[in-house]
Amino acid sequence: MENPMNENEEVMETGQIDEAPGGIAKEDGSPVDEKVSTKVDEITADIQQKGEETVVHELIGHIGDEALRLEKTELSEDEKRARNYSECRKYMRNGDILWGTVFGVRNMGGVFCLEVIWNGIIVSFTKKSYFEPEFRFGEGYEVMNEAEKLNREIVLARYQEGATVPFCIANVAISEIKEGPFKGTKTLFVVGDKVKAMQKLREHYFLKTDHPVKVGDLAEAHVLAVRDDKALVECCGCEYRIDAYSLNDRFVESCADWVKPGNKIRVRFRKVHINEDGTVRIAVTGRMKASAEMLMGMSVGSSYLGTVDGYNSYKKHYNVILLNGVTAVIPENNVMMGRSLKVGDQVNVKVNAVLETHIIGSAIRI
């Protein structure tokens, strides 16, 4: 997101110059330094011998080597720190969204601390600045004591090591170590805010735009964490736990067989819901289509487990995503025991017909 601007070079046009002995003259007609004249003669001879294109490439290479040498000139630690501080202050003032890689989670005296590496700079996050308010820490978390909660937070955060995450810079300072073996050493301290960056992304893609993301759109998702049955992904500023069977056109038993933190995957939006308070809820799938092999292996009369994905009020049928990734269409009058279904219900589906892209079946809620 950060594209440094190149400074424009000022080109000065020279007027007509008088030829001087040796072939080179200043604008006032006086001869130039003898070394310069000799160098020009050498370049002219090289052009005659090697050709103009070859000589130009050699000169550019020399200039590039010189620029590289200057770039590698070591800055002092104070100069590096001042440069990084100035850069971070600029991004903080602008509220820019940056992307870094999660590389560590620590218990800092009973306090959660997650660290992200960005441009060689360590950016620190607290629990509140990293996890979304609705992030689920698992069963029983609410009744745990503080030490148990901290342990659960660190365990779940470590699943995200290697993930690429968005953040804004919340604070930056240069501090001096007051005691210990490194007393007197100055260090750059940068605090990040992932929650704020996620909110900015949601506003950009869903709220403050004339063309918001809608159901059916394709997008790129960042894989944040992977468990056996689910992968946590970030897409357009929203987090979503995607099931193993929704990752690929072929059946995947474990998410770890297909993705890992830091990967980018192509997903399609299945649901987009914007609440009155501006919060956004999404559902995405990695499957672009049902696998033909899966469909060919299904037979009339067989049963499969699945989840209700939606209801078509015009056609009066439910859409169900089976565990093998195939879409099942369930006519309303094919819901057994006359019980209506709702999105998210777990159902058992009996296959009545196998078509090219989906199956027709009957279902009962489990």
C-alpha positions in Angstrom: 0.0 0.0 0.0 3.0 2.2 0.4 4.5 3.2 -2.9 7.3 5.7 -2.4 7.2 8.6 -4.8 10.1 9.2 -7.1 11.5 12.7 -7.2 11.4 14.3 -10.6 14.7 15.0 -12.1 15.2 18.5 -13.4 16.4 18.5 -17.0 18.2 21.6 -18.2 18.5 22.3 -21.9 21.8 23.7 -23.0 22.2 26.3 -25.7 24.4 26.0 -28.8 28.1 25.4 -27.7 31.2 26.1 -29.6 33.4 23.2 -30.6 36.9 23.3 -28.9 40.1 21.4 -29.5 39.5 17.8 -28.3 35.8 17.9 -29.3 34.4 19.2 -26.0 33.7 22.7 -24.8 31.8 24.5 -22.1 28.9 26.7 -22.9 31.1 29.8 -23.0 33.4 28.1 -25.6 36.3 27.4 -23.2 37.8 23.9 -23.1 36.7 21.5 -20.4 39.0 19.5 -18.1 41.4 17.3 -19.9 40.3 14.2 -17.9 36.7 14.7 -19.0 37.7 15.1 -22.6 39.8 11.9 -22.4 36.8 10.0 -20.9 34.5 11.2 -23.7 37.1 10.1 -26.3 37.1 6.7 -24.6 33.3 6.4 -24.7 33.3 7.5 -28.3 35.8 4.8 -29.2 33.8 2.2 -27.3 30.7 3.1 -29.2 32.5 2.7 -32.5 33.9 -0.7 -31.4 31.0 -2.2 -29.3 28.0 -0.3 -30.6 25.9 2.3 -28.9 23.4 0.0 -27.2 26.1 -2.1 -25.5 28.0 1.0 -24.2 24.8 2.5 -22.8 24.0 -0.7 -21.0 27.5 -0.8 -19.5 27.2 2.8 -18.3 23.7 2.2 -16.8 25.1 -0.8 -15.0 28.0 1.3 -13.6 25.6 4.0 -12.4 23.4 1.3 -10.8 26.4 -0.2 -9.0 27.3 3.2 -7.6 23.8 3.8 -6.5 23.7 0.4 -4.8 27.0 1.2 -3.0 25.6 4.5 -1.7 22.4 2.7 -0.6 24.4 0.2 1.3 26.3 2.8 3.2 25.6 2.0 6.8 23.4 4.4 8.7 24.1 4.8 12.4 21.6 3.3 14.8 20.4 6.8 15.7 19.9 7.6 12.1 17.9 4.4 11.4 15.8 5.0 14.5 15.0 8.6 13.5 14.1 7.5 10.0 11.8 4.7 11.2 10.2 7.0 13.8 9.5 9.7 11.1 8.0 7.1 8.8 5.8 5.6 11.5 4.6 9.1 12.5 3.6 9.8 8.9 1.5 6.6 8.6 0.0 7.3 12.0 -1.1 10.8 11.0 -2.5 9.6 7.7 -4.3 6.6 9.3 -2.9 4.4 6.6 -3.6 0.6 6.6 -0.4 -1.4 6.6 0.1 -5.2 6.4 2.6 -7.1 8.5 3.4 -10.7 9.5 2.5 -12.2 12.9 5.7 -13.7 14.4 5.3 -13.9 18.1 2.9 -13.9 21.1 4.1 -13.2 24.7 2.8 -13.1 28.2 4.1 -9.7 29.4 3.7 -9.9 33.2 0.2 -11.3 32.9 -0.7 -9.1 29.9 -1.3 -10.4 26.4 1.1 -9.0 23.8 1.2 -10.0 20.1 4.0 -8.8 17.8 3.9 -8.2 14.1 6.9 -7.6 11.9 6.6 -4.8 9.3 9.5 -3.3 7.3 11.9 -4.8 9.8 10.1 -3.0 12.7 8.3 -4.8 15.5 4.7 -3.6 16.1 3.1 -4.6 19.4 -0.6 -5.3 20.0 -2.8 -5.7 23.1 -5.7 -8.1 23.2 -8.2 -5.3 22.6 -6.3 -3.8 19.7 -5.8 -7.2 17.9 -8.9 -9.3 18.4 -12.3 -8.1 17.1 -14.9 -7.6 19.9 -17.0 -10.5 18.6 -14.0 -12.9 18.4 -14.8 -16.2 20.0 -12.2 -17.7 22.4 -14.0 -21.0 22.7 -16.2 -22.9 25.0 -16.0 -22.0 28.7 -13.9 -18.9 28.2 -16.3 -16.5 30.0 -16.2 -18.5 33.3 -12.4 -18.8 33.3 -10.2 -16.8 35.7 -7.8 -14.2 34.4 -4.8 -16.5 34.1 -6.8 -19.1 32.3 -8.2 -16.5 29.9 -4.8 -15.2 29.1 -3.5 -18.7 28.4 -6.5 -19.3 26.0 -5.8 -16.0 24.3 -2.1 -16.8 23.7 -2.9 -20.3 22.5 -5.4 -19.0 19.9 -3.1 -16.2 18.9 -0.2 -18.6 18.2 -2.4 -20.3 15.6 -2.0 -17.1 13.7 1.8 -17.0 13.6 2.9 -16.5 10.0 -0.4 -14.8 9.0 -0.5 -11.5 7.1 -2.7 -9.0 9.0 -3.8 -5.4 8.4 -3.2 -2.7 11.0 -3.0 1.0 11.7 -0.3 2.6 13.8 -1.8 3.8 17.1 1.3 5.2 18.8 5.0 5.5 18.2 7.8 6.7 20.6 11.5 6.5 21.2 12.2 5.4 24.7 15.4 4.8 26.7 16.1 1.7 28.8 16.6 2.9 32.4 18.3 -0.1 34.0 19.9 -3.4 33.3 22.7 -4.4 30.9 21.2 -2.3 28.1 20.8 0.8 30.3 21.0 4.0 28.2 20.0 2.2 24.9 17.3 3.9 22.9 14.6 1.9 21.2 11.7 2.5 18.9 8.4 1.4 20.3 5.4 1.1 17.9 1.8 0.1 18.9 -0.5 -1.2 16.3 -4.3 -1.4 16.0 -5.7 -4.3 13.9 -9.3 -3.6 15.0 -9.2 -0.1 13.6 -7.8 -1.3 10.3 -10.5 -3.9 10.0 -13.1 -1.3 10.5 -11.6 0.9 7.8 -11.6 -2.0 5.4 -15.2 -2.8 6.1 -16.2 0.9 5.5 -14.3 0.9 2.2 -15.8 -2.4 0.9 -19.3 -2.3 2.3 -20.4 1.1 3.7 -18.8 4.1 2.2 -18.9 3.1 -1.4 -21.2 3.3 -4.4 -20.4 -0.3 -5.3 -20.4 -2.4 -2.2 -19.4 -6.1 -2.1 -22.5 -8.3 -2.7 -23.4 -12.0 -2.7 -21.7 -13.8 -5.6 -18.7 -11.5 -5.8 -15.2 -13.0 -5.8 -12.5 -11.7 -3.5 -9.1 -12.5 -2.0 -9.0 -13.8 1.5 -6.0 -13.9 3.9 -5.7 -17.2 5.9 -5.2 -16.2 9.6 -5.3 -19.5 11.4 -5.9 -23.1 10.7 -7.5 -25.9 12.7 -8.4 -29.4 11.5 -12.0 -28.7 10.6 -11.9 -24.9 10.1 -9.7 -22.0 8.9 -10.1 -18.4 10.0 -9.8 -16.0 7.1 -9.9 -12.2 6.7 -11.7 -10.9 3.7 -12.6 -7.2 3.1 -12.1 -6.4 6.8 -14.3 -9.3 8.0 -13.2 -12.5 9.7 -15.0 -15.8 8.9 -14.4 -19.4 9.9 -14.6 -21.4 6.7 -15.2 -25.1 6.9 -12.8 -27.7 5.5 -15.4 -28.8 2.9 -15.8 -25.2 1.7 -12.1 -24.7 0.9 -11.8 -26.5 -2.4 -13.7 -28.2 -5.2 -12.4 -31.5 -4.0 -13.2 -32.9 -0.6 -10.6 -31.9 2.1 -10.7 -33.7 5.4 -8.4 -31.3 7.2 -7.9 -27.6 6.5 -4.2 -28.1 7.1 -4.1 -30.3 4.0 -5.0 -27.2 1.9 -3.9 -23.9 3.5 -1.7 -22.5 6.2 -1.5 -19.0 7.9 -0.1 -16.4 5.5 -1.7 -18.0 2.4 -4.1 -16.1 0.1 -7.1 -17.9 -1.3 -9.8 -17.0 -3.8 -13.3 -17.0 -2.2 -16.9 -16.2 -3.3 -19.4 -14.4 -1.0 -22.3 -16.5 0.0 -23.8 -14.0 2.5 -23.5 -10.3 3.2 -25.5 -8.8 6.0 -25.1 -5.2 7.3 -26.7 -4.5 10.7 -28.2 -1.2 11.7 -25.2 -0.4 13.8 -22.9 -0.8 10.8 -21.5 -4.1 11.8 -21.0 -6.5 8.8 -21.5 -10.3 8.8 -20.3 -12.4 5.8 -20.1 -16.0 4.7 -17.7 -17.1 2.0 -16.7 -20.3 0.3 -13.5 -21.4 -1.4 -15.5 -23.6 -3.7 -16.1 -22.0 -7.1 -18.3 -24.9 -8.3 -19.3 -28.4 -7.2 -16.8 -31.1 -8.1 -18.0 -33.2 -11.0 -16.4 -36.2 -9.4 -18.4 -35.7 -6.2 -21.7 -35.5 -8.1 -20.9 -38.5 -10.3 -20.2 -40.5 -7.1 -23.6 -39.8 -5.6 -26.6 -42.1 -6.1 -30.3 -41.8 -5.7 -31.4 -42.9 -2.3 -28.1 -42.2 -0.5 -28.0 -39.8 2.4 -25.6 -36.9 3.3 -25.2 -34.4 6.1 -25.3 -30.7 5.3 -26.1 -27.2 6.5 -28.9 -25.0 5.3 -27.4 -22.1 3.4 -30.4 -20.1 2.3 -34.1 -20.0 1.3 -35.5 -19.0 -2.1 -38.9 -17.5 -1.4 -39.8 -17.3 -5.1 -39.1 -20.9 -6.0 -40.0 -22.1 -2.5 -36.9 -24.2 -1.9 -33.9 -24.4 0.5 -30.3 -24.5 -0.5 -28.2 -26.9 1.5 -24.4 -27.3 1.3 -23.5 -30.9 1.9 -20.3 -31.9 3.7 -18.8 -33.0 0.4 -19.3 -29.5 -0.9 -22.2 -30.3 -3.3 -25.2 -28.1 -3.3 -28.6 -29.7 -2.6 -31.9 -28.1 -3.5 -34.7 -29.1 -1.1 -38.3 -28.1 -2.2 -40.3 -26.8 0.7 -42.7 -29.7 0.5 -39.8 -32.1 0.7 -38.9 -31.1 4.3 -39.9 -34.1 6.3 -42.2 -33.8 9.3 -43.4 -30.4 8.0 -40.8 -28.5 10.1 -39.6 -25.3 8.5 -35.8 -24.8 8.3 -33.6 -21.8 8.9 -30.2 -20.8 7.8 -27.5 -22.7 9.8 -29.7 -25.7 10.6 -27.9 -29.1 10.3 -29.9 -31.5 8.2 -29.8 -35.0 6.8 -30.5 -35.0 3.1 -31.7 -37.9 1.0 -30.8 -37.8 -2.7 -33.9 -37.9 -5.0 -32.1 -36.8 -8.3 -28.6 -36.1 -9.4 -28.2 -33.2 -11.9 -25.1 -31.8 -13.6 -24.5 -29.0 -11.1 -26.4 -30.1 -7.9 -28.8 -32.6 -6.5 -32.5 -32.5 -5.7 -33.4 -34.1 -2.3 -35.5 -34.2 0.8 -34.3 -33.2 4.2 -35.0 -33.6 7.9 -33.5 -31.3 10.6 -31.1 -33.2 12.9 
